[in-house]
Amino acid sequence: MSVRRGPTEAEAAALPIDALTADPRHVFLTAGEVMARYRWGRTKGYEQLQRGGFPKPIAGRYRLDLLMQWEDDQLADSTRTATSHHAGPPAKRRPPQRTDA
């Protein structure tokens, strides 16, 4: 699995030209641009924007650096979850065997 950094061509087309070269701390995206970045439809997009763990908007816009940090957190959580599932189910314990001697 590769980690994708930066916008795809379609996402880059939706972003202002300055957003591609500016410092992420100074780039703000509208709700529509955020939904385009993550390829969310309107229903899922607005649900995600309202979730507790999603970065809060500042004056109705989302900071790009906080979105990138949120992405990294989501990738770390999915990696942690995936590695915990690879461990498999816990081993079944066998009852002690009785010896009648």
Sequence and secondary structure as in RCSB ss.txt:
>XXXX:A:sequence
MSVRRGPTEAEAAALPIDALTADPRHVFLTAGEVMARYRWGRTKGYEQLQRGGFPKPIAGRYRLDLLMQWEDDQL
ADSTRTATSHHAGPPAKRRPPQRTDA
>XXXX:A:secstr
     S  HHHHHHS HHHHHS GGG EE HHHHHHHTT  HHHHHHHHHSTTS   BTTBEEHHHHHHHHHHHH
HHHHHHHHHHHT S            
